[in-house]
Structures are given as structure tokens and as C-alpha cells.
Amino acid sequence: LLCFLSSFLDGRAQVLLKQSQASISRRQTTTARIECIAEGIPDFQSVNIHWYRQIPSKAPERILYIGSGQAYYDHDSYRTKYSSLKQGPNVCTFSVNNINSNDEATYYCAYW
């Protein structure tokens, strides 16, 4: 389980983002899904959740962020490869479609 912890010094509560292990499903294509479960974000559906990828020995790269329903991609080419969806009061799901060896990296969610 990967965790990202963000605390604020201005009196707000701590925020904890917990990620599940990737689940991989194989039908006609192979898709990996990761859940990011947020704690301490009062209006989760309206805040931006960011998804990053870090390839070993390279700097982290933001792929997308999702606010109120719609995902915004850092590059147009990411639209078919990655997707994200908010579910319920505190879960954000991230998917990597048609996975292959080039997708090997650490993926993580972030909030600020």
C-alpha cells in the first residue's frame, strides 16, 4: 500500500491519500486500475486530484488531474492511454489502458 500524506500548517486537518495495489484485468486489452482513497478532504468531489507517473531515475511527471467530473490531461496523447474517475465521497480511480512494458513506473495520486 502506497501512501501520500499532506499536512497543513494553517490549522486545517491532515489529509491522507491511500492507494491500492494495481488491479489488472485482461479482456481484449489489458487495463491496470489504481484506487486513491482520500481522508480529510471535506468537499472531495470538487477538489483536484492529480495523478503522476515516475519512471526509475527520472523526475515525476503529471499525467492528469480531475476536478468536478472531468479529467484534464497534460498532453493530448494521454487521453487514450489514461483515465480517471471519482467514485463516491472519497475514491478516485486511475486507469492505464493497453498496458505494456513501457508503462512500468510508479503511479501516485496527490492533492494540494
Backbone as numpy.savetxt, mean C-alpha at the origin, in Angstrom:
# Nx Ny Nz CAx CAy CAz Cx Cy Cz
5.15 -10.23 9.45 4.30 -9.06 9.45 5.19 -7.82 9.45
4.98 -6.97 8.47 5.73 -5.72 8.38 4.91 -4.61 9.02
5.55 -3.74 9.72 4.84 -2.64 10.38 5.50 -1.31 10.06
4.69 -0.30 9.97 5.18 1.06 9.80 4.52 1.89 10.88
5.30 2.52 11.71 4.78 3.27 12.83 5.07 4.75 12.64
4.04 5.54 12.80 4.20 6.99 12.69 3.63 7.63 13.93
4.41 8.43 14.62 3.90 9.13 15.80 4.01 10.63 15.57
3.12 11.34 16.20 3.07 12.78 16.01 3.39 13.47 17.33
4.09 14.59 17.26 4.49 15.31 18.45 3.51 16.41 18.82
2.49 16.64 18.01 1.57 17.74 18.29 0.34 17.32 19.09
0.41 16.19 19.77 -0.69 15.78 20.63 -1.65 14.79 20.02
-1.52 14.51 18.75 -2.41 13.53 18.13 -1.98 12.13 18.52
-2.88 11.21 18.39 -2.60 9.81 18.73 -1.60 9.21 17.75
-0.99 8.14 18.17 -0.07 7.41 17.29 -0.87 6.68 16.22
-0.24 6.53 15.08 -0.82 5.79 13.98 0.02 4.54 13.76
-0.64 3.42 13.60 0.04 2.16 13.33 -0.53 1.55 12.07
0.36 1.24 11.12 -0.03 0.56 9.89 0.58 -0.83 9.92
-0.27 -1.86 9.84 0.20 -3.24 9.86 -0.08 -3.87 8.50
0.93 -4.51 7.95 0.78 -5.15 6.65 0.74 -6.65 6.80
-0.12 -7.27 5.99 -0.19 -8.72 5.94 0.89 -9.24 5.01
1.16 -10.51 5.09 2.02 -11.15 4.10 1.27 -11.10 2.77
1.99 -11.07 1.69 1.35 -11.06 0.37 0.64 -12.38 0.14
-0.57 -12.31 -0.39 -1.25 -13.53 -0.81 -1.24 -13.55 -2.34
-0.94 -14.69 -2.90 -0.80 -14.80 -4.35 -1.87 -15.73 -4.88
-2.62 -15.26 -5.88 -3.64 -16.11 -6.51 -3.28 -16.30 -7.97
-3.51 -17.50 -8.45 -3.18 -17.81 -9.84 -4.43 -18.28 -10.55
-4.86 -17.51 -11.52 -5.96 -17.91 -12.39 -5.38 -17.89 -13.79
-5.83 -16.96 -14.60 -5.19 -16.80 -15.91 -3.88 -16.05 -15.75
-3.82 -15.20 -14.75 -2.60 -14.45 -14.43 -2.34 -14.61 -12.95
-1.20 -14.16 -12.50 -0.87 -14.25 -11.08 -0.87 -12.85 -10.48
-1.60 -12.70 -9.38 -1.71 -11.43 -8.69 -1.32 -11.60 -7.24
-0.53 -10.68 -6.72 -0.18 -10.65 -5.30 -0.95 -9.51 -4.65
-1.49 -9.78 -3.46 -2.24 -8.76 -2.72 -1.64 -8.60 -1.33
-1.58 -7.34 -0.90 -1.10 -7.00 0.44 -2.14 -6.12 1.09
-2.47 -6.41 2.34 -3.39 -5.57 3.09 -2.62 -4.68 4.05
-3.05 -3.45 4.15 -2.51 -2.49 5.11 -3.66 -2.15 6.05
-3.51 -2.52 7.32 -4.55 -2.29 8.32 -4.12 -1.11 9.19
-4.95 -0.07 9.19 -4.61 1.17 9.89 -5.28 1.23 11.26
-4.53 1.70 12.23 -5.07 1.97 13.57 -4.73 3.40 13.92
-5.69 4.11 14.49 -5.45 5.48 14.95 -5.68 6.55 13.92
-6.30 6.22 12.78 -6.64 7.23 11.77 -8.16 7.40 11.82
-8.64 8.51 12.38 -10.09 8.66 12.60 -10.93 8.70 11.32
-10.45 9.34 10.26 -11.24 9.46 9.03 -10.51 8.74 7.90
-10.30 7.45 8.07 -9.48 6.65 7.17 -9.88 6.78 5.70
-11.18 6.79 5.42 -11.63 6.81 4.02 -11.24 8.08 3.28
-10.96 9.16 4.00 -10.63 10.42 3.31 -9.14 10.75 3.28
-8.31 10.01 4.02 -6.88 10.31 4.03 -6.16 9.59 2.90
-4.95 10.07 2.58 -4.14 9.43 1.55 -3.28 8.33 2.15
-3.36 7.14 1.57 -2.49 6.03 1.90 -1.56 5.84 0.71
-0.27 5.85 0.96 0.74 5.76 -0.09 1.30 4.34 -0.13
1.61 3.86 -1.33 2.25 2.55 -1.50 3.59 2.73 -2.18
4.61 2.12 -1.59 5.99 2.23 -2.06 6.55 0.85 -2.41
7.54 0.88 -3.26 8.30 -0.32 -3.61 9.77 -0.01 -3.41
10.48 -0.95 -2.78 11.92 -0.78 -2.64 12.63 -2.03 -3.14
13.38 -1.83 -4.20 14.21 -2.89 -4.77 15.51 -2.90 -3.98
16.06 -4.08 -3.67 17.31 -4.13 -2.89 18.38 -3.21 -3.48
19.04 -2.49 -2.61 20.13 -1.54 -2.90 19.68 -0.33 -3.73
18.38 -0.05 -3.76 17.86 1.16 -4.42 16.98 1.93 -3.46
16.78 3.19 -3.75 15.92 4.04 -2.92 14.45 3.62 -3.09
13.63 3.84 -2.05 12.20 3.55 -2.19 11.58 4.41 -3.28
10.59 3.86 -3.93 9.90 4.55 -5.03 8.40 4.48 -4.77
7.74 5.65 -4.75 6.29 5.63 -4.58 5.64 5.17 -5.87
4.67 4.29 -5.73 3.93 3.77 -6.88 2.63 4.53 -7.04
1.91 4.69 -5.94 0.60 5.34 -6.01 0.19 5.80 -4.62
-0.86 6.60 -4.58 -1.55 6.87 -3.32 -3.03 6.85 -3.60
-3.79 6.52 -2.58 -5.24 6.45 -2.72 -5.87 7.29 -1.62
-6.80 8.13 -2.04 -7.53 8.98 -1.10 -8.95 8.49 -0.97
-9.90 9.33 -1.29 -11.32 8.98 -1.20 -11.77 8.21 -2.44
-11.36 6.96 -2.53 -11.86 6.09 -3.59 -11.00 5.93 -4.81
-10.30 6.96 -5.23 -9.54 6.89 -6.48 -8.04 6.82 -6.19
-7.35 5.96 -6.95 -5.90 5.87 -6.83 -5.25 6.83 -7.81
-4.16 7.44 -7.39 -3.38 8.36 -8.21 -1.99 7.75 -8.38
-1.60 7.55 -9.63 -0.36 6.84 -9.95 0.78 7.83 -10.24
1.98 7.47 -9.81 3.13 8.32 -10.07 3.60 8.22 -11.52
3.28 7.14 -12.20 3.58 6.98 -13.63 2.39 6.29 -14.29
2.01 6.73 -15.48 0.88 6.12 -16.18 1.08 4.63 -16.43
2.32 4.21 -16.60 2.59 2.80 -16.88 2.22 1.90 -15.69
2.05 2.48 -14.51 1.71 1.69 -13.32 0.24 1.29 -13.27
-0.59 1.93 -14.07 -2.05 1.71 -13.99 -2.46 0.26 -14.25
-1.78 -0.44 -15.14 -2.14 -1.83 -15.41 -1.42 -2.81 -14.50
-0.33 -2.38 -13.92 0.48 -3.27 -13.07 0.01 -3.28 -11.62
-0.40 -2.12 -11.10 -0.73 -1.98 -9.68 -2.13 -1.42 -9.51
-2.75 -1.78 -8.40 -4.03 -1.18 -8.04 -4.17 -1.15 -6.53
-5.07 -0.30 -6.04 -5.30 -0.20 -4.61 -6.77 0.11 -4.38
-7.27 -0.36 -3.23 -8.67 -0.19 -2.88 -8.79 -0.11 -1.37
-9.60 0.83 -0.89 -9.87 0.89 0.54 -11.12 0.06 0.82
-11.05 -0.72 1.91 -12.15 -1.59 2.28 -12.49 -1.39 3.75
-13.74 -1.19 4.04 -14.16 -1.04 5.42 -13.59 0.21 6.05
-13.60 0.25 7.39 -13.18 1.46 8.08 -11.67 1.65 8.20
-10.85 0.60 7.89 -9.42 0.77 8.14 -8.50 -0.14 7.33
-8.94 -0.68 6.21 -8.11 -1.60 5.43 -7.89 -1.04 4.03
-6.63 -1.05 3.59 -6.28 -0.65 2.22 -5.56 -1.83 1.58
-6.05 -2.27 0.44 -5.46 -3.41 -0.26 -4.66 -2.91 -1.46
-3.50 -3.51 -1.66 -2.61 -3.18 -2.77 -2.39 -4.45 -3.58
-2.52 -4.37 -4.90 -2.35 -5.54 -5.77 -1.26 -5.30 -6.80
-0.48 -6.35 -7.06 0.52 -6.36 -8.13 0.05 -7.42 -9.12
-0.25 -6.99 -10.33 -0.82 -7.88 -11.34 0.26 -8.48 -12.24
-0.01 -9.67 -12.74 0.91 -10.35 -13.66 2.32 -10.39 -13.10
2.46 -10.87 -11.88 3.78 -10.81 -11.23 4.80 -11.68 -11.95
6.03 -11.20 -11.91 7.16 -11.93 -12.48 8.41 -11.58 -11.67
9.54 -12.07 -12.07 10.77 -11.88 -11.28 11.17 -10.41 -11.16
10.76 -9.56 -12.08 11.07 -8.13 -12.00 10.32 -7.41 -10.89
9.31 -8.07 -10.34 8.50 -7.47 -9.28 9.05 -7.77 -7.89
10.16 -8.49 -7.81 10.73 -8.82 -6.51 11.24 -7.55 -5.83
10.63 -7.24 -4.68 10.95 -6.01 -3.95 10.21 -6.07 -2.62
10.47 -5.08 -1.79 9.69 -4.88 -0.57 8.66 -3.81 -0.87
7.39 -4.09 -0.60 6.30 -3.17 -0.82 5.76 -2.76 0.54
5.48 -1.46 0.71 4.94 -1.05 1.99 4.03 0.16 1.84
3.13 0.28 2.82 2.19 1.39 2.86 2.70 2.45 3.81
2.25 3.68 3.62 2.65 4.79 4.47 1.52 5.80 4.55
1.52 6.59 5.60 0.53 7.64 5.82 1.22 8.81 6.49
0.86 10.02 6.07 1.30 11.22 6.79 0.32 12.32 6.58
